[in-house]
Amino acid sequence: MTETAGAARPPRLLAAVLALIGLTLLAGGVWLVALGGSFYYALAGIAVVVSAIFLWQGRKLGAWIYIGMLVATLIWGLFEVGFDPWGLVPRIVAPAVLGLWLAIPRVWKSLA
């Protein structure tokens, strides 16, 4: 048996999904900024792409960057719509669900 046989693999599927989402957010965010809109989507896209890169490498820093983006998203959502639950749902739920993927013990333990 080799030394790496029992080692957990990095969460590459999650990293790939986050990279696609992050690139989409970044592209749409740059377009929105060009139209005079919010910088949030461009910044969130950058954070998600960087998070995906670190997760691909199996580094826990990727999870912490994503968690930071989630906190910033919550603050941004509250700033935009206040405590209106229906206004917060589209801003918070999808990123939070992906964040739950990171909370799966097997995924978290696979990060160095």
Helices and strands as residue ranges (DSSP letters): G 3-6, H 12-34, H 40-56, H 61-81, H 85-103, H 105-109
